[in-house]
Amino acid sequence: MYRHEVRVRYGDCDMQKVVFNAHYLAYSDDAVMCWFSARLGDRMHEFDCMLKTVNIVWHRPLRLGDTAQLDCTVKRWGNSSFDVLISGQVAGEPSFDTTIVYVSTTPGAPQVVPVPDWVRAALRQDEQLATA
């Protein structure tokens, strides 16, 4: 699994110092993009995908000053789509789980294509590390 850290800033929070709901999506998106960049490297421009659906389950709120660890892994592979699970926690305590269904597309065009084998191999590195 790939781990990304986010520090909750003042502007991310409401008057009760709790993160606005929309920021969980931004945190998740940032974690996935950093993961893709780390694993796909210089070939990242050869791959594109679009979000199809997203689901968030909250376990506890993130608050001002928290440092959240977001763990990313692929939970399901399809032909042209895949599900990414982003599990957020603070000091080991679950905070939220985001599941995003991505659809592989032609870079720069919204045409659905199979997920390239090299992308699967690059992201599966983290699956193997998580089960080892």
N, C-alpha and C positions, 0 to 999 in steps of 0.2 A: 504494500500500500504506500501511496505517496502522502507525505505530511506537509501541510502548509500552515503557517501561523498568522493570525490576525490579532492586532491589538485594537480594542474598541476605543474609539475616539469620541470626544464630546459631541461633535456634529452628527454622530451616528445615533444619538439617543434622544429620547423624549424628556420631559420635565422630571420624570421619575427615575431618570438615568438608566432606562431600559432601551435596548436597541430597537429601532423601528423595524417592523416586519420585513419591509422591502430590502433592508440591508442584508438579511440572511441570504437572499438571492444574489446580491452583489458579492458577498463574501464567497459563496459557493462558486459563482462564475469565475472569480479571480483565482480561486484555488485550482479549478479545472484548467484554466488557461496557463497557469504556471506549471502545472503537471504536464500538459501537452508540450509546452516549450522545453521542459527539462528532458522529456523522453523522446520527443520527435526531433529535437535539435534543429539542424540546418534544413531538414526536410519538411518542417512544419508548413511552409508555403505550398507544399504539394498536396496537402490535405485540408479539407474543410468539412464542417458539419453545422447543422442547425438544430436548435432546441425544438422539440416537438411537444413534450409535456414535462411538467415539473410538479413535484409533490413535496411538501415540507411537513414534518412532524416535530413539534416542539416538546422538549422534556423539561427544560428550565430556561429562563431568559438569560441572554448575555447582558452584562451591565457595564457601565462606564469603567474603564481601567482593566477589564478582563483581558487576558490573552487566551484566545481560543485556538486549539489545535484542530485542524480540519483534515481528516483522513479520506483520501480518494481511492476508489477502486471500481473496476467494471464488474457489475453483478450479473449482467446478461449480455450475450452476444447474439445478434441476429444477422441476417444477410447484409442489410443496409442500415441497420440501427443497432444501438447498444445503450444499456442503462448504466449510468454512473451513480454510485452512492457516495455522498459526501457526509461523513459523520463528524459533527462538531462537538467538542468537549472542552471543559475548563478544568484543569488539574485532575484529569481522569474521570470527571463527572459528566455524563451525557447532557448535552444542551439541545441539539437538534440533529435531525437526519433529513437531508435533501436527496431525492432521487430525481435525476434528470434523464429523460429519453432523448438521445441525439440521433439524428439521421445524417448519414454520410452524403455529401453532395460534391459535385464537381467544383473545384476551387473557383470562386468568383461567380458562380452561377447556381441557381437553385434547382439543379437537376439531380435527382436521387441516383446514387451509384452504390455498389457494394463497398463495404469497409475494406480498404486495402490490407493485404496480408501483413505488410511491414508495419502498419499502424497497430494491428492486433498484436503482433509480436512485441512491439515496443511497450504497449500498455500492459501486456501480460507479465512483463518482468515484475510488476508490483503485485500481481495475483500470486505469483510463485513465492515472493518474499513473505507475503502475508500468511501463507499456509505452511511455510517452512519452520 
